Structure formats: C-alpha cells, structure tokens
Amino acid sequence: MNTNLKRTIRRDELRKMVPLADSTIYEMERRGEFPKRFPLTARCVVWDYDEVADWIQARKEAVNDAEKVLGPDVHQRKTRPTKKAA
C-alpha cells in the first residue's frame, strides 16, 4: 500500500490560491503552463497542492529575477493601433 499520499485541492481552494478566471487556468493548463488537474471521480477533479504551490513560487521567482515584467508590445499590434507620442 502506498503511504506517500499527496494533498489535493478542489476548484474552490484553487481559486483562493490563484486568483485567475477558470477559463484562463484551463487555457494555461492546455498549453502546459499550469499544473494539470486529474479526476478523482467522474464529477470531481482536483489539482496536486504541491504542484500548484511550486508553480506560484516559480512565478514569484521569475518576477524577482526580472527587473520588469514586460507585456506585449502594443505598438506592433494590427488592430487598435496606438498614437505616436509627440
């Protein structure tokens, strides 16, 4: 018998830990950027607590390592172009 049980969290606790929309989490999960959920039953999915906590820590370290987190360059977008500064 496996005595190495992992703590799991359901969606409500995940929302408290990671304040992102469900659709954002699912999309990041699909792209491999967020820990994958797994089913306990046909109607209950859970996430591994340690994997989510490690993901949060990695995000903190990435921000601390970078001087500034850069977003997309809005001047290169094709729709809603920005005005040039005078």
C-alpha positions in Angstrom: 0.0 0.0 0.0 1.3 3.4 -0.9 1.7 5.6 2.2 3.0 8.6 0.2 -0.3 10.4 -0.1 -0.3 13.8 -1.8 -2.6 16.6 -0.7 -5.1 17.6 -3.4 -7.2 20.7 -3.7 -10.6 21.3 -5.4 -11.6 24.2 -7.5 -12.7 26.4 -4.6 -9.4 26.2 -2.8 -7.5 26.7 -6.1 -9.4 29.9 -6.7 -8.3 31.2 -3.3 -4.6 30.3 -4.1 -4.7 31.5 -7.8 -7.0 34.4 -8.5 -7.4 33.8 -12.2 -10.5 33.1 -14.2 -11.4 29.4 -14.7 -11.0 29.9 -18.5 -7.5 31.4 -18.0 -6.5 28.4 -15.8 -7.9 25.9 -18.3 -6.1 27.6 -21.2 -2.8 27.7 -19.4 -3.3 24.1 -18.4 -3.9 23.2 -22.0 -0.7 24.9 -23.1 1.3 23.2 -20.3 1.9 26.5 -18.4 -0.1 25.4 -15.3 -0.3 22.1 -13.3 -2.8 19.6 -14.8 -5.9 18.6 -12.9 -6.9 14.9 -12.6 -10.2 13.3 -11.9 -11.0 11.6 -8.6 -14.4 10.6 -9.7 -16.5 11.2 -12.9 -17.7 14.5 -11.4 -14.8 15.7 -9.2 -11.4 17.0 -10.5 -8.5 18.1 -8.2 -5.1 19.6 -8.5 -2.0 18.5 -6.7 -1.4 21.1 -3.9 2.4 20.8 -4.2 2.4 21.3 -7.9 0.3 24.5 -7.6 2.4 25.8 -4.8 5.6 25.2 -6.8 4.0 27.0 -9.8 3.2 30.0 -7.6 6.8 30.0 -6.2 8.2 29.8 -9.7 6.1 32.8 -10.8 7.3 34.8 -7.8 11.0 33.9 -8.6 10.5 34.8 -12.3 9.2 38.3 -11.3 12.0 38.8 -8.7 14.7 37.7 -11.3 13.4 40.1 -13.9 13.8 43.9 -13.4 10.4 44.5 -15.1 7.8 42.1 -16.4 7.2 43.2 -19.9 3.8 42.9 -21.5 3.1 42.6 -25.2 4.4 45.5 -27.4 1.2 47.4 -28.1 2.9 49.3 -30.9 3.1 46.1 -33.0 -0.5 45.1 -32.8 -2.5 45.1 -36.0 -5.9 46.2 -34.5 -6.4 49.4 -32.5 -3.1 51.0 -33.3 -1.6 53.4 -30.8 -0.8 57.0 -31.5 2.8 58.1 -31.6 4.0 60.2 -28.7 4.7 63.8 -29.7 
